[in-house]
Amino acid sequence: MDTTVLNILACPACNAPLEPQENGRGLLCHRCGLVFPVIDGIPVLLIDEATPIREGGR
Ligand SMILES: [Zn+2]
């Protein structure tokens, strides 16, 4: 996967830089606590498609 592209993507909600997840299947916004999916290598930067991260688990 080309992480160079992912590194310049910004969160559609707050414009913070997105961090690629280790599994390459999501982009994390630390500020929003949302993970945007990456489907077939294409980031889906839609807030409706994002899922909240599980911080610390529960
Ligand atoms: Zn954000």
N, CA, C, O and the ligand as a Tripos MOL2 file, in Angstrom:
@<TRIPOS>MOLECULE
protein
  233   231    59     0     0
PROTEIN
NO_CHARGES

@<TRIPOS>ATOM
      1 N           0.8390   -1.2030    0.0000 N.3       1 MET1
      2 CA          0.0000    0.0000    0.0000 C.3       1 MET1
      3 C           0.8740    1.2530    0.0000 C.2       1 MET1
      4 O           1.9300    1.2880    0.6310 O.2       1 MET1
      5 N           0.4300    2.2500   -0.6960 N.am      2 ASP2
      6 CA          1.1820    3.5010   -0.7760 C.3       2 ASP2
      7 C           0.8060    4.4070    0.3920 C.2       2 ASP2
      8 O          -0.2230    5.0820    0.3660 O.2       2 ASP2
      9 N           1.6500    4.4100    1.4070 N.am      3 THR3
     10 CA          1.3230    5.1940    2.5980 C.3       3 THR3
     11 C           1.6230    6.6690    2.4000 C.2       3 THR3
     12 O           1.2110    7.5000    3.2090 O.2       3 THR3
     13 N           2.3370    7.0020    1.3300 N.am      4 THR4
     14 CA          2.6250    8.4130    1.0860 C.3       4 THR4
     15 C           1.3360    9.1920    0.8850 C.2       4 THR4
     16 O           1.1880   10.3070    1.3840 O.2       4 THR4
     17 N           0.4230    8.6080    0.1660 N.am      5 VAL5
     18 CA         -0.8640    9.2650   -0.0800 C.3       5 VAL5
     19 C          -1.6310    9.4140    1.2260 C.2       5 VAL5
     20 O          -2.2200   10.4590    1.5050 O.2       5 VAL5
     21 N          -1.6110    8.3540    2.0160 N.am      6 LEU6
     22 CA         -2.3890    8.3900    3.2410 C.3       6 LEU6
     23 C          -1.8700    9.4370    4.2100 C.2       6 LEU6
     24 O          -2.6360   10.0130    4.9830 O.2       6 LEU6
     25 N          -0.5730    9.6800    4.1680 N.am      7 ASN7
     26 CA          0.0120   10.6000    5.1280 C.3       7 ASN7
     27 C          -0.4030   12.0470    4.9140 C.2       7 ASN7
     28 O          -0.2500   12.8700    5.8160 O.2       7 ASN7
     29 N          -0.9190   12.3690    3.7540 N.am      8 ILE8
     30 CA         -1.2860   13.7550    3.5120 C.3       8 ILE8
     31 C          -2.7900   13.9740    3.6290 C.2       8 ILE8
     32 O          -3.2850   15.0800    3.4120 O.2       8 ILE8
     33 N          -3.5070   12.9150    3.9720 N.am      9 LEU9
     34 CA         -4.9490   13.0590    4.1030 C.3       9 LEU9
     35 C          -5.2990   13.7290    5.4220 C.2       9 LEU9
     36 O          -4.6100   13.5570    6.4280 O.2       9 LEU9
     37 N          -6.3630   14.4790    5.3990 N.am     10 ALA10
     38 CA         -6.7990   15.1650    6.6100 C.3      10 ALA10
     39 C          -8.2340   14.7690    6.9350 C.2      10 ALA10
     40 O          -9.0240   14.4170    6.0590 O.2      10 ALA10
     41 N          -8.5320   14.8380    8.2000 N.am     11 CYS11
     42 CA         -9.8610   14.5060    8.6750 C.3      11 CYS11
     43 C         -10.8940   15.4800    8.0930 C.2      11 CYS11
     44 O         -10.6850   16.6920    8.1440 O.2      11 CYS11
     45 N         -11.9860   14.9800    7.5500 N.am     12 PRO12
     46 CA        -13.0240   15.8490    6.9850 C.3      12 PRO12
     47 C         -13.7770   16.6300    8.0520 C.2      12 PRO12
     48 O         -14.4430   17.6200    7.7490 O.2      12 PRO12
     49 N         -13.6730   16.1880    9.2950 N.am     13 ALA13
     50 CA        -14.4120   16.8470   10.3690 C.3      13 ALA13
     51 C         -13.6050   17.9760   11.0010 C.2      13 ALA13
     52 O         -14.1340   19.0560   11.2620 O.2      13 ALA13
     53 N         -12.3150   17.7200   11.2460 N.am     14 CYS14
     54 CA        -11.5240   18.7100   11.9920 C.3      14 CYS14
     55 C         -10.2460   19.1160   11.2650 C.2      14 CYS14
     56 O          -9.5230   19.9960   11.7320 O.2      14 CYS14
     57 N          -9.9600   18.4810   10.1250 N.am     15 ASN15
     58 CA         -8.7990   18.8350    9.3100 C.3      15 ASN15
     59 C          -7.4680   18.3980    9.9140 C.2      15 ASN15
     60 O          -6.4100   18.7680    9.4050 O.2      15 ASN15
     61 N          -7.5070   17.6300   10.9720 N.am     16 ALA16
     62 CA         -6.2690   17.1080   11.5360 C.3      16 ALA16
     63 C          -5.7240   16.0150   10.6190 C.2      16 ALA16
     64 O          -6.4870   15.3510    9.9180 O.2      16 ALA16
     65 N          -4.4060   15.8300   10.6230 N.am     17 PRO17
     66 CA         -3.8400   14.7540    9.8030 C.3      17 PRO17
     67 C          -4.3120   13.3890   10.2870 C.2      17 PRO17
     68 O          -4.4680   13.1490   11.4840 O.2      17 PRO17
     69 N          -4.5340   12.5130    9.3280 N.am     18 LEU18
     70 CA         -5.0020   11.1740    9.6580 C.3      18 LEU18
     71 C          -3.8250   10.2180    9.7280 C.2      18 LEU18
     72 O          -2.8770   10.3110    8.9480 O.2      18 LEU18
     73 N          -3.9040    9.3070   10.6700 N.am     19 GLU19
     74 CA         -2.8340    8.3440   10.8660 C.3      19 GLU19
     75 C          -3.2870    6.9700   10.3800 C.2      19 GLU19
     76 O          -4.2740    6.4250   10.8730 O.2      19 GLU19
     77 N          -2.5580    6.4110    9.4060 N.am     20 PRO20
     78 CA         -2.9130    5.0770    8.9280 C.3      20 PRO20
     79 C          -2.8270    4.0480   10.0520 C.2      20 PRO20
     80 O          -1.8890    4.0600   10.8490 O.2      20 PRO20
     81 N          -3.7960    3.1770   10.1050 N.am     21 GLN21
     82 CA         -3.7850    2.1230   11.1050 C.3      21 GLN21
     83 C          -2.7750    1.0450   10.7230 C.2      21 GLN21
     84 O          -2.4040    0.8980    9.5580 O.2      21 GLN21
     85 N          -2.3470    0.3010   11.7280 N.am     22 GLU22
     86 CA         -1.3270   -0.7120   11.4900 C.3      22 GLU22
     87 C          -1.7860   -1.7680   10.4890 C.2      22 GLU22
     88 O          -0.9800   -2.2980    9.7260 O.2      22 GLU22
     89 N          -3.0610   -2.0670   10.4940 N.am     23 ASN23
     90 CA         -3.5630   -3.0940    9.5890 C.3      23 ASN23
     91 C          -3.8410   -2.5440    8.1900 C.2      23 ASN23
     92 O          -4.2380   -3.2900    7.2950 O.2      23 ASN23
     93 N          -3.6320   -1.2360    8.0000 N.am     24 GLY24
     94 CA         -3.7960   -0.6550    6.6730 C.3      24 GLY24
     95 C          -5.2400   -0.5490    6.2290 C.2      24 GLY24
     96 O          -5.5160   -0.2710    5.0620 O.2      24 GLY24
     97 N          -6.1560   -0.7660    7.1460 N.am     25 ARG25
     98 CA         -7.5640   -0.7790    6.7440 C.3      25 ARG25
     99 C          -8.3470    0.3640    7.3570 C.2      25 ARG25
    100 O          -9.5780    0.3500    7.3670 O.2      25 ARG25
    101 N          -7.6330    1.3490    7.8660 N.am     26 GLY26
    102 CA         -8.3370    2.4780    8.4490 C.3      26 GLY26
    103 C          -7.4140    3.6620    8.6260 C.2      26 GLY26
    104 O          -6.1920    3.5170    8.6450 O.2      26 GLY26
    105 N          -8.0080    4.8290    8.7560 N.am     27 LEU27
    106 CA         -7.2600    6.0490    9.0160 C.3      27 LEU27
    107 C          -7.8170    6.6690   10.2860 C.2      27 LEU27
    108 O          -9.0120    6.9450   10.3910 O.2      27 LEU27
    109 N          -6.9420    6.8780   11.2340 N.am     28 LEU28
    110 CA         -7.3760    7.3520   12.5410 C.3      28 LEU28
    111 C          -7.2080    8.8540   12.6780 C.2      28 LEU28
    112 O          -6.1610    9.4120   12.3510 O.2      28 LEU28
    113 N          -8.2760    9.5050   13.1750 N.am     29 CYS29
    114 CA         -8.1530   10.8930   13.6010 C.3      29 CYS29
    115 C          -8.1040   10.8980   15.1210 C.2      29 CYS29
    116 O          -9.0750   10.5530   15.7930 O.2      29 CYS29
    117 N          -6.9570   11.2950   15.6450 N.am     30 HIS30
    118 CA         -6.8130   11.3050   17.1020 C.3      30 HIS30
    119 C          -7.7320   12.3360   17.7390 C.2      30 HIS30
    120 O          -8.2430   12.1260   18.8390 O.2      30 HIS30
    121 N          -7.9390   13.4430   17.0520 N.am     31 ARG31
    122 CA         -8.7110   14.5340   17.6390 C.3      31 ARG31
    123 C         -10.1830   14.1500   17.7810 C.2      31 ARG31
    124 O         -10.8120   14.4140   18.8050 O.2      31 ARG31
    125 N         -10.7190   13.5200   16.7330 N.am     32 CYS32
    126 CA        -12.1280   13.1230   16.7550 C.3      32 CYS32
    127 C         -12.3190   11.7560   17.3970 C.2      32 CYS32
    128 O         -13.4090   11.4290   17.8650 O.2      32 CYS32
    129 N         -11.2540   10.9610   17.4150 N.am     33 GLY33
    130 CA        -11.4080    9.5940   17.9000 C.3      33 GLY33
    131 C         -12.2100    8.7490   16.9240 C.2      33 GLY33
    132 O         -12.9540    7.8520   17.3210 O.2      33 GLY33
    133 N         -12.0470    9.0480   15.6360 N.am     34 LEU34
    134 CA        -12.7600    8.3150   14.6020 C.3      34 LEU34
    135 C         -11.7740    7.6010   13.6940 C.2      34 LEU34
    136 O         -10.6700    8.0790   13.4350 O.2      34 LEU34
    137 N         -12.2090    6.4400   13.2210 N.am     35 VAL35
    138 CA        -11.4250    5.7060   12.2350 C.3      35 VAL35
    139 C         -12.2000    5.6700   10.9270 C.2      35 VAL35
    140 O         -13.3310    5.1890   10.8650 O.2      35 VAL35
    141 N         -11.5680    6.1870    9.8920 N.am     36 PHE36
    142 CA        -12.1950    6.1690    8.5760 C.3      36 PHE36
    143 C         -11.7320    4.9170    7.8370 C.2      36 PHE36
    144 O         -10.5440    4.5970    7.8480 O.2      36 PHE36
    145 N         -12.6440    4.2200    7.2070 N.am     37 PRO37
    146 CA        -12.2730    2.9660    6.5440 C.3      37 PRO37
    147 C         -11.4710    3.2000    5.2750 C.2      37 PRO37
    148 O         -11.6180    4.2190    4.6000 O.2      37 PRO37
    149 N         -10.6170    2.2270    4.9700 N.am     38 VAL38
    150 CA         -9.9200    2.2050    3.6830 C.3      38 VAL38
    151 C         -10.3700    0.9400    2.9620 C.2      38 VAL38
    152 O         -10.0770   -0.1770    3.3880 O.2      38 VAL38
    153 N         -11.0800    1.1420    1.8750 N.am     39 ILE39
    154 CA        -11.6490    0.0150    1.1460 C.3      39 ILE39
    155 C         -10.9380   -0.1400   -0.1820 C.2      39 ILE39
    156 O         -10.9380    0.7650   -1.0170 O.2      39 ILE39
    157 N         -10.3240   -1.3170   -0.3640 N.am     40 ASP40
    158 CA         -9.5510   -1.5880   -1.5800 C.3      40 ASP40
    159 C          -8.4970   -0.5090   -1.8190 C.2      40 ASP40
    160 O          -8.2190   -0.1320   -2.9570 O.2      40 ASP40
    161 N          -7.9210   -0.0260   -0.7320 N.am     41 GLY41
    162 CA         -6.8450    0.9560   -0.8350 C.3      41 GLY41
    163 C          -7.3330    2.3790   -1.0190 C.2      41 GLY41
    164 O          -6.5280    3.2970   -1.1720 O.2      41 GLY41
    165 N          -8.6340    2.5690   -1.0060 N.am     42 ILE42
    166 CA         -9.1750    3.9140   -1.2030 C.3      42 ILE42
    167 C          -9.7810    4.4160    0.1030 C.2      42 ILE42
    168 O         -10.7420    3.8360    0.6080 O.2      42 ILE42
    169 N          -9.2240    5.4910    0.6480 N.am     43 PRO43
    170 CA         -9.7680    6.0340    1.8980 C.3      43 PRO43
    171 C         -11.1770    6.5900    1.6990 C.2      43 PRO43
    172 O         -11.4620    7.3010    0.7360 O.2      43 PRO43
    173 N         -12.0300    6.2430    2.6320 N.am     44 VAL44
    174 CA        -13.4070    6.7450    2.5910 C.3      44 VAL44
    175 C         -13.5310    7.8190    3.6660 C.2      44 VAL44
    176 O         -13.7390    7.5220    4.8430 O.2      44 VAL44
    177 N         -13.4020    9.0620    3.2420 N.am     45 LEU45
    178 CA        -13.3850   10.1600    4.2050 C.3      45 LEU45
    179 C         -14.7810   10.7420    4.3700 C.2      45 LEU45
    180 O         -15.0320   11.9090    4.0680 O.2      45 LEU45
    181 N         -15.6630    9.9120    4.8490 N.am     46 LEU46
    182 CA        -17.0320   10.3380    5.1230 C.3      46 LEU46
    183 C         -17.3070   10.1270    6.6080 C.2      46 LEU46
    184 O         -17.0860    9.0420    7.1450 O.2      46 LEU46
    185 N         -17.7810   11.1550    7.2470 N.am     47 ILE47
    186 CA        -18.0250   11.0580    8.6850 C.3      47 ILE47
    187 C         -19.0500    9.9780    8.9780 C.2      47 ILE47
    188 O         -18.9680    9.2920    9.9970 O.2      47 ILE47
    189 N         -20.0030    9.8300    8.0920 N.am     48 ASP48
    190 CA        -21.0270    8.8000    8.2800 C.3      48 ASP48
    191 C         -20.4480    7.3880    8.2440 C.2      48 ASP48
    192 O         -21.0230    6.4560    8.8050 O.2      48 ASP48
    193 N         -19.3000    7.2430    7.5730 N.am     49 GLU49
    194 CA        -18.6960    5.9150    7.4380 C.3      49 GLU49
    195 C         -17.6520    5.6570    8.5120 C.2      49 GLU49
    196 O         -17.1610    4.5350    8.6430 O.2      49 GLU49
    197 N         -17.3120    6.6680    9.2720 N.am     50 ALA50
    198 CA        -16.2790    6.5030   10.2970 C.3      50 ALA50
    199 C         -16.8370    5.7780   11.5210 C.2      50 ALA50
    200 O         -18.0280    5.8360   11.8240 O.2      50 ALA50
    201 N         -15.9270    5.0980   12.2060 N.am     51 THR51
    202 CA        -16.3250    4.4010   13.4290 C.3      51 THR51
    203 C         -15.4770    4.9090   14.5830 C.2      51 THR51
    204 O         -14.2820    5.1540   14.4130 O.2      51 THR51
    205 N         -16.0780    5.0700   15.7500 N.am     52 PRO52
    206 CA        -15.3150    5.5370   16.9140 C.3      52 PRO52
    207 C         -14.2650    4.5090   17.3180 C.2      52 PRO52
    208 O         -14.5010    3.3020   17.2680 O.2      52 PRO52
    209 N         -13.1050    5.0130   17.7180 N.am     53 ILE53
    210 CA        -12.0910    4.0740   18.2050 C.3      53 ILE53
    211 C         -12.4340    3.6480   19.6140 C.2      53 ILE53
    212 O         -13.1270    4.3500   20.3510 O.2      53 ILE53
    213 N         -11.9320    2.4790   19.9680 N.am     54 ARG54
    214 CA        -12.1570    1.9760   21.3230 C.3      54 ARG54
    215 C         -10.9380    2.3220   22.1610 C.2      54 ARG54
    216 O          -9.9280    1.6200   22.1290 O.2      54 ARG54
    217 N         -11.0400    3.3760   22.8850 N.am     55 GLU55
    218 CA         -9.8820    3.8190   23.6600 C.3      55 GLU55
    219 C          -9.7890    3.0530   24.9740 C.2      55 GLU55
    220 O         -10.6810    3.1090   25.8210 O.2      55 GLU55
    221 N          -8.6930    2.3450   25.1080 N.am     56 GLY56
    222 CA         -8.4550    1.6100   26.3240 C.3      56 GLY56
    223 C          -9.2930    0.3390   26.4680 C.2      56 GLY56
    224 O          -9.0980   -0.4470   27.3950 O.2      56 GLY56
    225 N         -10.2170    0.1560   25.5450 N.am     57 GLY57
    226 CA        -11.0870   -1.0040   25.6340 C.3      57 GLY57
    227 C         -12.0440   -0.9120   26.8120 C.2      57 GLY57
    228 O         -11.9640    0.0030   27.6330 O.2      57 GLY57
    229 N         -12.9350   -1.8650   26.8760 N.am     58 ARG58
    230 CA        -13.8600   -1.8780   28.0060 C.3      58 ARG58
    231 C         -14.4720   -3.2440   28.1990 C.2      58 ARG58
    232 O         -15.2780   -3.4370   29.1090 O.2      58 ARG58
    233 ZN        -10.9610   14.7290   13.1480 Zn       59 ZN59
@<TRIPOS>BOND
     1     1     2 1
     2     2     3 1
     3     3     4 2
     4     3     5 am
     5     5     6 1
     6     6     7 1
     7     7     8 2
     8     7     9 am
     9     9    10 1
    10    10    11 1
    11    11    12 2
    12    11    13 am
    13    13    14 1
    14    14    15 1
    15    15    16 2
    16    15    17 am
    17    17    18 1
    18    18    19 1
    19    19    20 2
    20    19    21 am
    21    21    22 1
    22    22    23 1
    23    23    24 2
    24    23    25 am
    25    25    26 1
    26    26    27 1
    27    27    28 2
    28    27    29 am
    29    29    30 1
    30    30    31 1
    31    31    32 2
    32    31    33 am
    33    33    34 1
    34    34    35 1
    35    35    36 2
    36    35    37 am
    37    37    38 1
    38    38    39 1
    39    39    40 2
    40    39    41 am
    41    41    42 1
    42    42    43 1
    43    43    44 2
    44    43    45 am
    45    45    46 1
    46    46    47 1
    47    47    48 2
    48    47    49 am
    49    49    50 1
    50    50    51 1
    51    51    52 2
    52    51    53 am
    53    53    54 1
    54    54    55 1
    55    55    56 2
    56    55    57 am
    57    57    58 1
    58    58    59 1
    59    59    60 2
    60    59    61 am
    61    61    62 1
    62    62    63 1
    63    63    64 2
    64    63    65 am
    65    65    66 1
    66    66    67 1
    67    67    68 2
    68    67    69 am
    69    69    70 1
    70    70    71 1
    71    71    72 2
    72    71    73 am
    73    73    74 1
    74    74    75 1
    75    75    76 2
    76    75    77 am
    77    77    78 1
    78    78    79 1
    79    79    80 2
    80    79    81 am
    81    81    82 1
    82    82    83 1
    83    83    84 2
    84    83    85 am
    85    85    86 1
    86    86    87 1
    87    87    88 2
    88    87    89 am
    89    89    90 1
    90    90    91 1
    91    91    92 2
    92    91    93 am
    93    93    94 1
    94    94    95 1
    95    95    96 2
    96    95    97 am
    97    97    98 1
    98    98    99 1
    99    99   100 2
   100    99   101 am
   101   101   102 1
   102   102   103 1
   103   103   104 2
   104   103   105 am
   105   105   106 1
   106   106   107 1
   107   107   108 2
   108   107   109 am
   109   109   110 1
   110   110   111 1
   111   111   112 2
   112   111   113 am
   113   113   114 1
   114   114   115 1
   115   115   116 2
   116   115   117 am
   117   117   118 1
   118   118   119 1
   119   119   120 2
   120   119   121 am
   121   121   122 1
   122   122   123 1
   123   123   124 2
   124   123   125 am
   125   125   126 1
   126   126   127 1
   127   127   128 2
   128   127   129 am
   129   129   130 1
   130   130   131 1
   131   131   132 2
   132   131   133 am
   133   133   134 1
   134   134   135 1
   135   135   136 2
   136   135   137 am
   137   137   138 1
   138   138   139 1
   139   139   140 2
   140   139   141 am
   141   141   142 1
   142   142   143 1
   143   143   144 2
   144   143   145 am
   145   145   146 1
   146   146   147 1
   147   147   148 2
   148   147   149 am
   149   149   150 1
   150   150   151 1
   151   151   152 2
   152   151   153 am
   153   153   154 1
   154   154   155 1
   155   155   156 2
   156   155   157 am
   157   157   158 1
   158   158   159 1
   159   159   160 2
   160   159   161 am
   161   161   162 1
   162   162   163 1
   163   163   164 2
   164   163   165 am
   165   165   166 1
   166   166   167 1
   167   167   168 2
   168   167   169 am
   169   169   170 1
   170   170   171 1
   171   171   172 2
   172   171   173 am
   173   173   174 1
   174   174   175 1
   175   175   176 2
   176   175   177 am
   177   177   178 1
   178   178   179 1
   179   179   180 2
   180   179   181 am
   181   181   182 1
   182   182   183 1
   183   183   184 2
   184   183   185 am
   185   185   186 1
   186   186   187 1
   187   187   188 2
   188   187   189 am
   189   189   190 1
   190   190   191 1
   191   191   192 2
   192   191   193 am
   193   193   194 1
   194   194   195 1
   195   195   196 2
   196   195   197 am
   197   197   198 1
   198   198   199 1
   199   199   200 2
   200   199   201 am
   201   201   202 1
   202   202   203 1
   203   203   204 2
   204   203   205 am
   205   205   206 1
   206   206   207 1
   207   207   208 2
   208   207   209 am
   209   209   210 1
   210   210   211 1
   211   211   212 2
   212   211   213 am
   213   213   214 1
   214   214   215 1
   215   215   216 2
   216   215   217 am
   217   217   218 1
   218   218   219 1
   219   219   220 2
   220   219   221 am
   221   221   222 1
   222   222   223 1
   223   223   224 2
   224   223   225 am
   225   225   226 1
   226   226   227 1
   227   227   228 2
   228   227   229 am
   229   229   230 1
   230   230   231 1
   231   231   232 2
@<TRIPOS>SUBSTRUCTURE
     1 MET1         2 RESIDUE 1 A MET
     2 ASP2         6 RESIDUE 1 A ASP
     3 THR3        10 RESIDUE 1 A THR
     4 THR4        14 RESIDUE 1 A THR
     5 VAL5        18 RESIDUE 1 A VAL
     6 LEU6        22 RESIDUE 1 A LEU
     7 ASN7        26 RESIDUE 1 A ASN
     8 ILE8        30 RESIDUE 1 A ILE
     9 LEU9        34 RESIDUE 1 A LEU
    10 ALA10       38 RESIDUE 1 A ALA
    11 CYS11       42 RESIDUE 1 A CYS
    12 PRO12       46 RESIDUE 1 A PRO
    13 ALA13       50 RESIDUE 1 A ALA
    14 CYS14       54 RESIDUE 1 A CYS
    15 ASN15       58 RESIDUE 1 A ASN
    16 ALA16       62 RESIDUE 1 A ALA
    17 PRO17       66 RESIDUE 1 A PRO
    18 LEU18       70 RESIDUE 1 A LEU
    19 GLU19       74 RESIDUE 1 A GLU
    20 PRO20       78 RESIDUE 1 A PRO
    21 GLN21       82 RESIDUE 1 A GLN
    22 GLU22       86 RESIDUE 1 A GLU
    23 ASN23       90 RESIDUE 1 A ASN
    24 GLY24       94 RESIDUE 1 A GLY
    25 ARG25       98 RESIDUE 1 A ARG
    26 GLY26      102 RESIDUE 1 A GLY
    27 LEU27      106 RESIDUE 1 A LEU
    28 LEU28      110 RESIDUE 1 A LEU
    29 CYS29      114 RESIDUE 1 A CYS
    30 HIS30      118 RESIDUE 1 A HIS
    31 ARG31      122 RESIDUE 1 A ARG
    32 CYS32      126 RESIDUE 1 A CYS
    33 GLY33      130 RESIDUE 1 A GLY
    34 LEU34      134 RESIDUE 1 A LEU
    35 VAL35      138 RESIDUE 1 A VAL
    36 PHE36      142 RESIDUE 1 A PHE
    37 PRO37      146 RESIDUE 1 A PRO
    38 VAL38      150 RESIDUE 1 A VAL
    39 ILE39      154 RESIDUE 1 A ILE
    40 ASP40      158 RESIDUE 1 A ASP
    41 GLY41      162 RESIDUE 1 A GLY
    42 ILE42      166 RESIDUE 1 A ILE
    43 PRO43      170 RESIDUE 1 A PRO
    44 VAL44      174 RESIDUE 1 A VAL
    45 LEU45      178 RESIDUE 1 A LEU
    46 LEU46      182 RESIDUE 1 A LEU
    47 ILE47      186 RESIDUE 1 A ILE
    48 ASP48      190 RESIDUE 1 A ASP
    49 GLU49      194 RESIDUE 1 A GLU
    50 ALA50      198 RESIDUE 1 A ALA
    51 THR51      202 RESIDUE 1 A THR
    52 PRO52      206 RESIDUE 1 A PRO
    53 ILE53      210 RESIDUE 1 A ILE
    54 ARG54      214 RESIDUE 1 A ARG
    55 GLU55      218 RESIDUE 1 A GLU
    56 GLY56      222 RESIDUE 1 A GLY
    57 GLY57      226 RESIDUE 1 A GLY
    58 ARG58      230 RESIDUE 1 A ARG
    59 ZN59       233 GROUP 0 **** ****
